[in-house]
Amino acid sequence: MKDISVIIPVYKSTNSLRVIVSKLHEVFKVLNTSYEIILINDSPNYLPSCNTIIELETENRGIVQRVKMRKNMGQQYATIVGISLANAKYIVTMDDDLQNPPHEIIKMVQFIKQKNLDAVLAIPKRGEKKHHWFRNLGSVVIAKIDNLFLNTPQGIIKSSFRIIKNDVVELISKNYNSSPAVTSLLFQITHNVENIEVEHHSTEYSKSNYNINKLSRLFFNNIVHYSAFPLKMLGIMGLCIFLISIIFIITIIIRKLLFYIDFPGYASTVILISFFGGLNLLGIGIIGEYLVRIIQEQRIVNLEDLYIEK
């Protein structure tokens, strides 16, 4: 077993990969520790990336390992595949655009060992985030939603630049769902997690692939797959409406029997609509609770079916 595995999902990157691998060699020379670099090719039909990854594996045999996905599955799936293949005490995940400088891994390794944490999420220093304003805005919104709806540790900010202990990674790779989000899965397993501030650079190698469509999808995936909040709210609403309908029905009956206030068909119509309307919402809420448990138990195909080379 190596000391550290570095997982890098690759999407149409070439020049940045050579720089990352070179800088990682320098980092682990300073750390004086064994390591492996796993490049997950999530753009299998993009020949420049394929060729660059093959060359890097050949030039760094025994250190760089390439994995080719069958098709573009997205960063989260590529990361899950990578961590499932990692064979190290600590697993580092990072992007392929060099916005997170590799030398910050030294600080992350020291931090996780010093504080005996399960994971460390590296975030840009205050005021140094170099993403486009739109992506920054989307990140802020998603962070607020996570704090409100998901069971996330208080004050912890998500990041794709992270280091995680091997035993936690094993649990993540066994408990993913049809729309995995690595950090959300991490929070389901442990809250022994902290943030650490690191440098954040602008990139000259690629532009962000996050647009409003992808950010919206990420938002809904987090809510639907990692939170029962919407269904629970619907259940509570159904229960409240059902109780209100019972009170309303009693009121209508009292008015009809004691005060002789009546319009032909009014009482029966209102009673039926109120009762069954409230009962339907209550039933949907109860069914929702069962759906949440079914979703949590679902697992998709084996990870080995998602890639063709390693």
Order of alpha helices (4+ residues) and beta strands (2+ residues): beta-alpha-beta-alpha-beta-alpha-beta-alpha-beta-alpha-beta-alpha-alpha-beta-alpha-alpha-alpha-beta
